[in-house]
Amino acid sequence: MNNEIRLNEGLAPVAFLYGIGVGFRNLLFNWGILTSKSYPIPLICVGNLTVGGTGKTPHVEYLIRLLKKSYRVAVLSRGYKRKSKGFILAGEGSRYPDLGDEPFQIWQKFPDILVAVDANRRRGIERLLALPEERRPQVILLDDAFQHRYVSPSLNIVLTDYHRLYYEDRLFPVGLLREPASSIRRTDIVVVTKCEKDLKPIEYRIIEKNMALFAHQQLFFSRIAYKKLQPVFPDECVPRKQAAIQKEESVLLVSGIANPLPLVAEVKKRARKVKVMNFADHHSFDKRDIEKIIQAYDAMGSSNKILLVTEKDAARLKENKYLPEKYRRVLYYLPITIDFHLDRTSDFDMAILRHVQSFPEKQSEV
């Protein structure tokens, strides 16, 4: 059903010691020696059990679209690989080095919500709740905070990649698990992400059986949906007749994400000639990287070609000083969103909305 998961069995002793440390830390929280703090507003955590690559950002963006029509929404992230320290609230003049690429991407797409970063989630929440009442959030989305147990979310959503399901994985560094698979018991909703479009009914049943979730836990399946091609620099791009990749186009696909394989497969469906350049997740493109990209692009013989990046990489490249104007004109990205399998979009939406609605209307008394 799934691709075979690569495991580093030779590092089993290290994973054993790591597991002891993680398990002891969780016990300290379970026993109340280390304390989790709750807050009087909906705190919805979107996290995972593994090290990156499960699709948190598009799921956070889905929740933003669902909630911002009726509530003042804030997203609080650690701001991975940002250059700043402490609490930062996105605003005019914010740059991706201040926020990190994913929070910066979210803030650019949703300037009407609050986006903040702080490695100390308690402090971040309290700074958001200290804002004037007219700006104070009514719902806070915690990005990648499942392991940050000093905060007690009111709703936990855990994502697991269909191609690397958590119950088939092992603790880091043998596998990619941050904590034991048994930690799934702390969540309220599990979403199997990046599913194939044509999953068979038996595959749903096998996954559900293997997870053996509690009665109160809900299980959903989602897949990536690719939207229309977008220019990274709209004011400079070459006008296109079609907002889609054409079969006759040559594409240089550059990615700096944890798992580019679904995107590569999608682009190869659309274009006959695709060259791929992969970089590490959250990669910051320096002068040498840009020179390599330009060299690879120029080496593609066709005059009908584009330079394609991921949406996350587009956020970083917008401020890249090494990218010449000539290449900015042909630089595009494919926005992504998610769809739920089994016609369960309304079920997922209702689960989220009911949870938020279960809190008192007056959430300003904090």
Secondary structure as the mmCIF struct_conf table of DSSP 4:
data_model
#
loop_
_struct_conf.conf_type_id
_struct_conf.id
_struct_conf.beg_label_comp_id
_struct_conf.beg_label_asym_id
_struct_conf.beg_label_seq_id
_struct_conf.end_label_comp_id
_struct_conf.end_label_asym_id
_struct_conf.end_label_seq_id
HELX_LH_PP_P HELX_LH_PP_P1 ASN A 3 ARG A 6
HELX_RH_3T_P HELX_RH_3T_P1 GLU A 9 LEU A 11
HELX_RH_AL_P HELX_RH_AL_P1 ALA A 12 ASN A 30
TURN_TY1_P TURN_TY1_P1 TRP A 31 GLY A 32
BEND BEND1 ILE A 33 LEU A 34
STRN STRN1 LYS A 37 LYS A 37
BEND BEND2 PRO A 40 ILE A 41
STRN STRN2 LEU A 43 ASN A 48
BEND BEND3 LEU A 49 LEU A 49
STRN STRN3 THR A 50 THR A 50
BEND BEND4 VAL A 51 GLY A 52
BEND BEND5 THR A 54 THR A 54
HELX_RH_AL_P HELX_RH_AL_P2 LYS A 56 LEU A 67
TURN_TY1_P TURN_TY1_P2 LYS A 68 SER A 70
BEND BEND6 TYR A 71 TYR A 71
STRN STRN4 VAL A 73 SER A 77
TURN_TY1_P TURN_TY1_P3 TYR A 80 LYS A 81
BEND BEND7 LYS A 83 LYS A 83
BEND BEND8 GLY A 86 GLY A 86
STRN STRN5 ILE A 88 LEU A 89
TURN_TY1_P TURN_TY1_P4 GLU A 92 GLY A 93
HELX_RH_AL_P HELX_RH_AL_P3 TYR A 96 LEU A 99
HELX_RH_AL_P HELX_RH_AL_P4 ASP A 101 LYS A 109
TURN_TY1_P TURN_TY1_P5 PRO A 111 ASP A 112
BEND BEND9 ILE A 113 ILE A 113
STRN STRN6 LEU A 114 VAL A 117
BEND BEND10 ALA A 119 ASN A 120
HELX_RH_AL_P HELX_RH_AL_P5 ARG A 121 LEU A 129
TURN_TY1_P TURN_TY1_P6 ALA A 130 ALA A 130
BEND BEND11 LEU A 131 LEU A 131
TURN_TY1_P TURN_TY1_P7 GLU A 133 ARG A 135
BEND BEND12 GLN A 138 GLN A 138
STRN STRN7 VAL A 139 ASP A 143
TURN_TY1_P TURN_TY1_P8 ASP A 144 ASP A 144
TURN_TY1_P TURN_TY1_P9 PHE A 146 GLN A 147
TURN_TY1_P TURN_TY1_P10 ARG A 149 TYR A 150
STRN STRN8 VAL A 151 VAL A 151
BEND BEND13 SER A 154 SER A 154
STRN STRN9 LEU A 155 ASP A 161
HELX_RH_3T_P HELX_RH_3T_P2 TYR A 162 ARG A 164
HELX_RH_3T_P HELX_RH_3T_P3 TYR A 166 GLU A 168
STRN STRN10 LEU A 171 LEU A 171
TURN_TY1_P TURN_TY1_P11 PHE A 172 VAL A 174
BEND BEND14 GLY A 175 LEU A 176
STRN STRN11 LEU A 177 LEU A 177
BEND BEND15 ARG A 178 GLU A 179
HELX_RH_3T_P HELX_RH_3T_P4 ALA A 181 ARG A 186
BEND BEND16 ASP A 188 ASP A 188
STRN STRN12 ILE A 189 THR A 193
BEND BEND17 LYS A 194 LYS A 194
TURN_TY1_P TURN_TY1_P12 LYS A 197 ASP A 198
HELX_RH_AL_P HELX_RH_AL_P6 PRO A 201 MET A 211
TURN_TY1_P TURN_TY1_P13 ALA A 215 HIS A 216
STRN STRN13 GLN A 218 TYR A 226
STRN STRN14 GLN A 230 PRO A 231
BEND BEND18 VAL A 232 PHE A 233
TURN_TY1_P TURN_TY1_P14 PRO A 234 GLU A 236
BEND BEND19 CYS A 237 CYS A 237
HELX_LH_PP_P HELX_LH_PP_P2 VAL A 238 PRO A 239
BEND BEND20 LYS A 241 LYS A 241
BEND BEND21 ALA A 243 ALA A 244
TURN_TY1_P TURN_TY1_P15 LYS A 247 GLU A 248
STRN STRN15 SER A 250 SER A 255
BEND BEND22 ILE A 257 ALA A 258
HELX_RH_AL_P HELX_RH_AL_P7 LEU A 261 ARG A 270
BEND BEND23 ARG A 272 ARG A 272
STRN STRN16 LYS A 273 ASN A 278
TURN_TY1_P TURN_TY1_P16 ASP A 281 HIS A 282
HELX_LH_PP_P HELX_LH_PP_P3 HIS A 283 PHE A 285
HELX_RH_AL_P HELX_RH_AL_P8 LYS A 287 ALA A 299
BEND BEND24 MET A 300 MET A 300
BEND BEND25 SER A 303 ASN A 304
STRN STRN17 LYS A 305 VAL A 309
HELX_RH_AL_P HELX_RH_AL_P9 GLU A 311 LEU A 317
TURN_TY1_P TURN_TY1_P17 LYS A 318 GLU A 319
TURN_TY1_P TURN_TY1_P18 LYS A 321 TYR A 322
BEND BEND26 LEU A 323 LEU A 323
HELX_RH_AL_P HELX_RH_AL_P10 GLU A 325 ARG A 328
TURN_TY1_P TURN_TY1_P19 ARG A 329 VAL A 330
STRN STRN18 LEU A 331 TYR A 333
STRN STRN19 ILE A 336 PHE A 340
HELX_RH_3T_P HELX_RH_3T_P5 HIS A 341 ASP A 343
HELX_RH_AL_P HELX_RH_AL_P11 THR A 345 GLN A 357
TURN_TY1_P TURN_TY1_P20 SER A 358 SER A 358
BEND BEND27 PHE A 359 PHE A 359
BEND BEND28 GLU A 361 GLU A 361
#
